[in-house]
Amino acid sequence: MTRYAIGDVQGCDRELRALLGRLKFSADRDRLWFVGDLVNRGPGSLETLRLVHGLGDNAVVVLGNHDLHLLALAYGVQRRRRSDTLDEVLSAPDRDALLEWLLTRPLAHGEGSDLLVHAGVVPQWTVALTLSLAAEVAAALRHDPRELFAHMYGNEPDRWDARLAGMERLRFIINVLTRLRLCTADGRVDITLKGPPPQQPSPLRPWFEHPRRATRAARVIFGHWSALGLVQRPGVIGLDTGCVWGGALTAVDLDVERAPLSVSCATYQRVGFD
C-alpha cells in the first residue's frame, strides 16, 4: 500500500481527479493523506467532498481553516465572505451526510514517525501533545459544535501556555493547527502575516525553522502556506503549491523517495484573499 500526501485542494475537483490519474491511484491499494482545506475558493467544493468522502478509510483528512469555516457557516454562526464558493455544498441534497463526516475529521493525525496537520505546531508541542490537544478540539466538536464555532474566530491568545483553559485554549489550538505560519521560539504566534517570512532581526520565523522545536524527530506534513510553495526538508514536507491561485496541486509519496507529482491549475481566485 502506498501513502500519498496531497496539498490544499480548495475545491479544485478537476485538478484532484487529474492528479489521482497521474498517480494511478487505486482505492483498493493506496491511501491518500489530505493536509486540509478540501473546500472553498475553487469551483468544485461539493464534488471534492463527495469524492474524498467516498474513499472511506482510504482517505486520511485533517481539518483546515476553510473546512472549519464551511462548518461554521452550516451552523449559522459565521457570515459568508465574498470569496467563498460554498453555496453549492450548503444547498446540496447530501449536505448533512457530507458535513457530518467533515465534522468528525481530526485536526491532527499521527502514524509512525509522521504527523499530519494543516498549518503547523508551536515549538513547545511534542507529537504526543499535539495529538492530545487536537483530540480536545475533536471532543468539543462532538459535544457542542455551535458553541465552539461561535467562539472560534479571533487571534488571541497569541502565546502557548499549558494553563490556558476553556474557549481560549481551544481557540489557540485551532489557530495553531489550522492557521499558523510564523511564531517565536517561546511559542508566540502571529496569525496575521501571510506572505514570505520576515527578515531578521524579527523573532518570528517559520514554525518549522526553530531548531529546538519538540517535533523535530518526526516528519511533519502540512499545507496552508502557498507563498512558500513546495517545501521538502529533513523532517518537513509542505504541500500548499497554490492550486486555487493558478499554481499546482501536488502529491508526494510518503513511503518511497521520488519526485513529487503535480497538476497545473486554472486561476480561480485573485491572489490576496485569506
PADREN-100309 format. One record per residue (C-alpha): residue in one letter; x, y, z. Coordinates in steps of 0.2 Angstrom, whole numbers, plus 5000, padded with zeros to 4 digits. Each point is the difference from the previous one (the first is absolute). Example, Ala and Ser with C-alpha at 12.3 -4.5 7.8 and 13.67 -1.06 7.14 Angstrom:
REM PADREN-100309
 code    X    Y    Z
    a 5062 4978 5039
    s 5006 5017 4997
END
This chain:
REM PADREN-100309
 code    X    Y    Z
    m 5000 5000 5000
    t 5007 5017 4995
    r 4996 5016 5010
    y 4999 5016 4990
    a 4998 5017 5009
    i 4991 5013 4990
    g 5000 5019 5002
    d 4986 5012 5002
    v 4986 4996 4988
    q 4989 5015 5004
    g 4986 4994 4988
    c 5011 4996 4985
    d 4991 4984 4997
    r 5005 4998 4982
    e 5018 5002 5004
    l 4999 4987 5014
    r 4993 4987 4988
    a 5013 5004 4988
    l 5014 4998 5013
    l 4992 4983 5006
    g 5001 4995 4982
    r 5019 5004 4999
    l 5003 4991 5016
    k 4990 4985 4993
    f 4991 5000 5017
    s 4991 4984 5004
    a 4988 5000 5015
    d 5003 4982 5004
    r 5019 5003 5001
    d 5004 5018 5005
    r 4996 5013 5013
    l 4999 5018 4998
    w 5005 5013 5014
    f 4992 5017 4997
    v 5008 5015 5010
    g 4983 5008 5002
    d 4990 5014 4991
    l 4991 4988 4988
    v 4988 5014 4997
    n 4997 5018 4995
    r 5007 5012 4987
    g 5000 4988 4986
    p 4984 4995 4990
    g 4998 4982 5005
    s 4999 4999 5019
    l 4984 4989 5000
    e 5008 4987 4988
    t 5016 5001 5010
    l 4991 4995 5016
    r 4990 4987 4991
    l 5016 4992 4992
    v 5010 5000 5016
    h 4986 4994 5011
    g 4997 4986 4988
    l 5017 4994 5003
    g 4996 4994 5018
    d 5015 4994 5010
    n 5011 5003 4985
    a 5000 5019 5003
    v 5008 5007 5015
    v 4994 5019 5002
    v 5005 5013 5013
    l 4989 5015 5001
    g 5007 5017 4993
    n 4993 5017 5004
    h 4989 5000 4984
    d 4992 4984 5005
    l 4996 5007 5017
    h 4994 5016 4992
    l 4987 4989 4990
    l 4994 4991 5016
    a 4998 5017 5009
    l 4990 5006 4985
    a 4989 4984 5001
    y 4997 5003 5018
    g 4995 5018 4997
    v 5013 5008 5011
    q 5011 5008 4986
    r 4996 5012 4986
    r 5005 4996 4982
    r 5015 5008 4993
    r 5000 5007 4982
    s 5013 4988 4995
    d 4991 4985 5006
    t 4994 4987 4988
    l 4990 4989 5011
    d 4982 5003 4996
    e 4999 4984 4990
    v 5006 4989 5015
    l 4987 5009 5011
    s 4986 4997 4989
    a 5004 4982 4994
    p 4988 4986 5004
    d 5014 4990 5008
    r 5007 5015 5010
    d 4995 4993 5017
    a 5010 4983 4997
    l 5015 5010 4993
    l 5000 5012 5014
    e 4998 4987 5013
    w 5015 4991 4993
    l 5010 5016 4999
    l 4996 5004 5018
    t 5008 4984 5006
    r 5017 5002 4991
    p 5014 5004 5012
    l 5011 5015 5001
    a 5016 4989 5001
    h 5004 4982 4995
    g 5015 4990 5005
    e 5007 4984 4993
    g 5017 4993 5003
    s 5012 5015 5000
    d 4988 5010 4989
    l 4989 5015 5006
    l 4987 5007 4989
    v 4993 5017 5003
    h 4993 5014 4990
    a 5011 5015 5005
    g 5013 4996 5013
    v 5005 4998 5019
    v 5008 5011 5012
    p 5018 4995 5006
    q 4994 4995 5017
    w 4988 4986 4994
    t 5006 4982 4998
    v 4991 4989 4988
    a 4991 4992 5015
    l 4994 5016 5007
    t 4995 5006 4983
    l 4989 4985 4997
    s 4993 5002 5018
    l 4996 5018 4997
    a 4992 4996 4983
    a 4989 4987 5009
    e 4994 5014 5012
    v 4993 5010 4985
    a 4993 4984 4993
    a 4990 4997 5017
    a 4994 5018 5000
    l 4994 4997 4982
    r 4990 4985 5005
    h 4993 5007 5015
    d 4994 5018 4994
    p 5006 5005 4983
    r 4990 5016 5000
    e 5007 5006 5016
    l 5018 4997 4994
    f 4997 5008 4983
    a 4992 5015 5009
    h 5017 5003 5009
    m 5012 4993 4988
    y 5004 5016 4990
    g 5014 5012 5007
    n 5019 5002 5002
    e 5001 4999 5019
    p 5008 4993 5010
    d 5016 5001 4990
    r 5012 4990 5011
    w 4999 4982 5005
    d 4998 4997 5019
    a 4995 4983 5006
    r 4989 5009 5013
    l 4988 5006 4986
    a 4983 4994 5003
    g 4982 5000 4992
    m 4997 5009 4984
    e 5017 5009 5000
    r 5009 4984 5001
    l 4990 4992 4986
    r 5001 5016 4989
    f 5019 5000 5002
    i 5001 4981 4995
    i 4989 5003 4985
    n 5010 5016 4995
    v 5017 4990 5001
    l 4994 4984 4991
    t 4990 5009 4986
    r 5008 5018 4998
    l 5018 5000 5007
    r 5014 5006 4989
    l 5011 5010 5011
    c 5005 4999 5018
    t 5014 5004 5012
    a 5011 4988 5009
    d 4989 5002 5016
    g 4984 4996 4992
    r 4993 5017 4995
    v 4990 4999 4984
    d 4996 5013 4987
    i 4985 4995 4990
    t 4999 5016 4990
    l 5015 4998 4989
    k 4997 4990 4984
    g 5014 5003 4987
    p 5018 4995 5001
    p 5009 4999 5017
    p 5006 5017 5007
    q 5019 5003 5000
    q 5011 5000 5015
    p 5001 5008 5013
    s 4981 4995 5002
    p 4998 4987 5013
    l 4986 4992 4989
    r 5006 4986 4990
    p 4991 4986 4990
    w 4994 4988 5014
    f 5010 4986 4993
    e 5017 5010 5000
    h 5001 5001 5019
    p 5015 4988 5004
    r 4993 4994 5016
    r 4982 4997 4995
    a 4994 4984 5009
    t 4994 4992 4984
    r 5017 5000 4992
    a 5002 4981 5001
    a 4983 4997 4990
    r 4996 5004 4982
    v 4987 5013 5000
    i 4989 5002 4984
    f 4990 5016 4998
    g 4992 5012 4988
    h 4993 5018 5002
    w 5015 5010 4995
    s 4999 5003 4981
    a 5013 5014 5000
    l 5013 4986 5004
    g 4995 4988 4987
    l 5007 4982 5001
    v 5010 4998 5016
    q 5011 4984 5002
    r 5012 5000 5014
    p 5006 4987 5012
    g 4985 4997 5011
    v 4988 5012 4991
    i 4989 4999 4984
    g 4990 5015 4995
    l 4987 4997 4987
    d 4990 5016 4997
    t 5006 5004 4982
    g 4986 5013 4997
    c 4988 4989 4990
    v 4985 5013 5001
    w 5012 5014 4996
    g 5005 4993 4983
    g 5015 4990 5007
    a 4999 4981 5002
    l 4993 4986 5010
    t 5014 4989 5006
    a 5001 4983 5007
    v 5015 4991 5008
    d 5003 4982 5003
    l 5003 4998 5019
    d 5007 4983 4999
    v 5013 5001 4986
    e 5011 5014 4996
    r 4996 5006 4982
    a 4996 5017 4992
    p 4983 5008 5004
    l 4986 4999 4987
    s 4990 5016 4997
    v 4986 5005 4989
    s 4999 5018 4994
    c 4984 5010 5004
    a 4989 5013 4993
    t 5000 5017 5010
    y 4983 5000 5010
    q 5004 5013 5012
    r 5009 5017 5001
    v 5016 4999 5010
    g 4998 5010 5016
    f 4985 4992 5008
    d 5002 4991 5017
END
